[in-house]
Amino acid sequence: MVPTYQNAAFVEATMRSVLTQTFADFELVVADQSSTDGTWEVLQQFKTDRRVQLLRTDSGGGAPCNWNRVTDAAQGELIKLVCADDLVRPACLSEQVAALDAAPTAVMVACRREIIDARGCTVVRSRGLPRMTGLVRGQAAVRLAVRAGTNVFGEPACVMMRRAVLEEAGGWAASQPYLIDQGTYANVLRHGDLVAQPQVLAAFRISAQAWSVALVQDQARQAARFHRSLMGSDGVVSASDVRLGNARALLMAHGRRLAYLRLGARMHPAPR
């Protein structure tokens, strides 16, 4: 599934990364949220591919609206969302489907990812899932994420979930918009285990258009609210976990701001 909004510069690369998977049995539902930058026009080249379903979403409602749009339209038992500026490596679907097939107690699988700039050049080669590999108890993974103060599971391109469990968990968690992915993972992992894959199977793109560039202080504040919401639930997250996670979230917000400033022109696509 690919939700898009104002992604004309990147969506073609995202689409091709999905359509060239070694795993063949999948559907690709794409919903464009009334983009005005030519995104919808770029997508038209894929409309004859039988695996692709192109949809339009009305403006308004932000990312949660469009993420729910593509999820509701999808038919598969497994759900994977790829934001329209990120990439997946050719073996991503194959590796993640196999991981869930091999682990009946797992409700979610996540891989490590590389970080790329707006021009597709690598910034960080391998990131995510610290101190996790193989089958990890879901509650333990959630606690580790809170203490880390960041989304250790990665962006949606890194993750695959069982559809039935996502629905049971309430769908995409929109109460903290900047943490819609991590909030959803936490809800899903209350229902089962995580498979943590050490392979780098996805790429997260940082650009001037990315959510993560804007309002980093708001991200830290939303992270603090999210951490507090987990405190005491199932007895997994403690007050000390929340204090540590909040402090680290604030430090990381400042670190992201400095990183974006250092990247400068690399935050923008190369001139054509």
C-alpha positions in Angstrom: 0.0 0.0 0.0 1.3 3.5 -0.9 -0.4 6.6 0.4 0.7 9.7 -1.4 0.5 13.5 -1.0 2.7 16.0 -3.0 5.2 13.2 -3.8 5.7 13.8 -7.5 9.5 13.9 -7.1 9.8 10.5 -5.4 6.7 8.4 -6.0 7.9 6.8 -9.2 11.0 5.4 -7.5 8.8 4.1 -4.6 6.4 2.4 -7.0 9.1 0.7 -9.0 10.8 -0.5 -5.8 7.5 -2.3 -4.9 6.7 -3.6 -8.3 10.1 -5.2 -8.7 9.8 -7.4 -5.6 10.9 -11.0 -5.9 7.7 -12.0 -4.2 4.9 -12.1 -6.8 1.6 -12.5 -5.0 0.7 -9.0 -3.8 -1.6 -6.1 -4.6 -0.5 -2.5 -4.6 -3.2 -0.1 -3.5 -2.2 3.6 -4.0 -4.2 6.5 -2.7 -3.3 10.1 -3.7 -4.7 12.7 -1.3 -5.6 15.3 -3.8 -2.1 16.3 -4.6 -1.5 19.4 -6.7 2.1 18.9 -7.7 1.6 16.3 -10.5 1.7 13.2 -8.3 -1.5 11.8 -9.7 -0.2 12.3 -13.3 3.0 10.5 -12.5 1.0 7.5 -11.1 -0.9 7.1 -14.4 2.0 5.2 -16.0 1.2 2.3 -13.6 -2.5 2.0 -14.1 -2.3 -0.8 -16.6 -0.4 -3.1 -14.1 -2.9 -5.6 -12.9 -1.4 -5.5 -9.4 -2.0 -1.8 -9.0 -5.2 0.0 -7.9 -5.1 3.8 -8.1 -7.4 5.8 -5.8 -8.0 9.4 -5.0 -8.6 10.6 -1.4 -10.3 14.0 -0.6 -8.1 16.6 1.0 -8.2 17.0 4.7 -7.7 14.6 7.5 -3.9 14.4 7.2 -1.9 11.2 6.9 -4.3 9.1 9.1 -7.1 9.6 6.6 -5.0 8.4 3.6 -3.4 5.6 5.5 -6.8 4.3 6.5 -8.0 4.7 2.9 -5.3 2.4 1.4 -5.7 -0.1 4.3 -9.5 -0.3 3.9 -9.1 -0.9 0.2 -6.5 -3.7 0.6 -7.7 -7.3 0.6 -4.6 -9.3 1.8 -4.1 -11.0 5.1 -0.8 -9.2 5.6 -0.5 -5.4 5.5 2.6 -3.3 4.5 2.5 0.4 4.0 5.2 2.2 2.1 5.2 6.0 2.3 5.5 7.5 -1.2 9.1 8.8 -0.8 10.6 5.6 0.8 11.9 2.4 -0.9 11.9 -1.3 -0.3 14.6 -3.7 -1.5 13.7 -6.4 -3.9 13.6 -9.2 -1.3 11.7 -7.3 1.3 8.2 -8.8 0.8 9.6 -12.3 0.4 11.7 -12.1 3.5 8.9 -10.6 5.6 6.2 -13.0 4.5 8.5 -15.9 5.2 9.3 -14.6 8.7 5.6 -14.3 9.6 4.8 -17.7 8.1 7.6 -19.3 10.2 6.5 -17.6 13.5 2.8 -18.3 14.4 2.9 -16.1 17.5 4.3 -13.1 15.7 1.9 -10.3 14.7 4.5 -8.0 13.2 7.9 -8.2 11.5 10.3 -5.3 11.2 13.7 -4.9 9.4 16.6 -2.5 9.6 16.7 0.3 7.1 19.1 2.7 5.5 18.6 6.4 5.6 18.8 8.2 2.2 18.7 11.9 1.3 16.3 13.5 -1.2 18.7 12.6 -4.0 18.8 8.9 -3.1 22.3 8.9 -1.6 22.9 7.0 1.6 23.2 9.0 4.8 23.2 6.0 7.3 23.7 2.4 6.1 21.9 0.4 8.8 19.6 1.7 11.5 16.9 0.3 13.8 16.0 -2.6 16.1 18.8 -2.0 18.7 19.4 -5.2 20.8 16.6 -7.0 19.0 16.9 -9.9 16.6 14.7 -12.9 15.9 11.5 -13.5 17.8 11.0 -10.9 20.5 8.1 -10.8 23.0 5.8 -8.0 22.0 5.6 -6.3 25.4 9.3 -6.3 25.8 9.7 -4.7 22.4 7.3 -1.9 23.3 9.1 -1.2 26.6 12.5 -1.1 24.7 11.0 1.5 22.3 9.7 3.7 25.1 13.1 3.6 26.9 14.9 4.5 23.6 12.7 7.6 23.1 12.4 6.9 19.4 10.7 4.6 16.9 13.1 1.6 17.0 10.9 -0.4 14.7 11.3 2.0 11.8 8.9 3.7 9.4 6.1 1.7 7.7 8.3 0.5 4.9 10.2 -1.5 7.4 7.2 -3.2 8.9 4.6 -5.9 7.9 1.6 -6.7 10.1 -1.1 -9.3 10.2 -4.2 -7.5 9.0 -6.6 -9.2 11.5 -4.5 -8.0 14.4 -4.2 -4.5 13.1 -8.0 -4.3 12.9 -8.3 -5.9 16.4 -5.9 -3.2 17.7 -8.0 -0.4 16.4 -6.3 0.4 13.1 -3.8 3.2 12.6 -3.4 5.1 15.9 -4.0 8.7 15.1 -4.1 10.3 18.6 -0.4 11.5 18.2 -0.1 12.2 14.5 3.7 12.3 14.4 3.8 8.9 16.1 1.0 7.2 14.1 3.3 4.4 13.1 4.9 3.7 16.5 1.6 4.1 18.3 0.1 1.5 15.9 3.0 -0.9 16.4 2.6 -0.6 20.2 -1.1 -1.5 20.0 -0.4 -4.4 17.6 2.4 -5.8 19.7 0.1 -6.1 22.7 -1.5 -9.0 20.8 1.7 -11.0 20.0 5.4 -11.1 19.2 7.7 -9.3 16.9 10.2 -10.8 14.4 13.2 -8.5 14.3 15.2 -8.9 11.1 18.8 -7.8 11.0 18.7 -7.4 7.2 18.5 -3.9 5.7 15.4 -4.3 3.5 14.0 -0.7 3.2 15.2 2.9 2.8 13.7 5.9 4.6 14.1 9.1 2.7 14.7 12.4 4.6 13.8 15.4 2.6 12.3 18.9 3.0 8.9 17.3 2.4 9.2 14.7 5.1 7.1 14.9 8.2 10.2 14.4 10.4 11.7 17.7 9.2 8.9 19.9 10.5 8.1 20.7 14.1 10.6 18.4 15.8 9.7 19.9 19.2 6.1 18.8 18.6 7.4 15.4 17.9 9.2 15.3 21.3 6.0 16.5 23.1 3.9 13.9 21.3 6.4 11.2 22.2 6.1 12.2 25.9 2.3 12.0 25.7 2.5 8.6 23.9 4.9 7.3 26.6 2.6 8.3 29.4 -0.3 6.7 27.7 1.5 3.3 27.9 2.5 3.7 31.5 0.7 1.0 33.6 -0.9 -0.7 30.6 -0.3 -4.4 31.1 2.3 -3.5 33.6 4.9 -3.2 30.9 6.0 0.4 31.0 7.1 2.0 34.3 7.4 5.6 35.3 11.2 5.4 35.2 10.9 4.0 31.6 8.8 7.1 30.7 11.2 9.6 32.3 14.1 8.0 30.4 12.2 7.8 27.1 11.0 11.4 27.4 14.6 12.8 28.0 15.9 10.8 25.1 13.1 11.9 22.8 13.9 15.5 23.4 17.6 15.0 22.8 16.8 13.2 19.5 14.5 16.0 18.4 17.4 18.4 18.7 19.7 15.9 17.0 17.4 15.6 14.1 17.2 19.4 13.7 21.0 19.6 13.6 21.2 16.7 11.1 18.8 18.3 8.7 20.7 21.6 8.9 24.0 19.8 8.1 22.4 18.0 5.1 21.5 21.4 3.5 20.9 21.0 -0.2 20.7 17.2 0.1 17.3 17.7 1.5 16.0 18.7 -1.9 15.8 16.6 -5.1 18.6 17.1 -7.6 17.7 19.7 -10.3 16.5 18.2 -13.5 
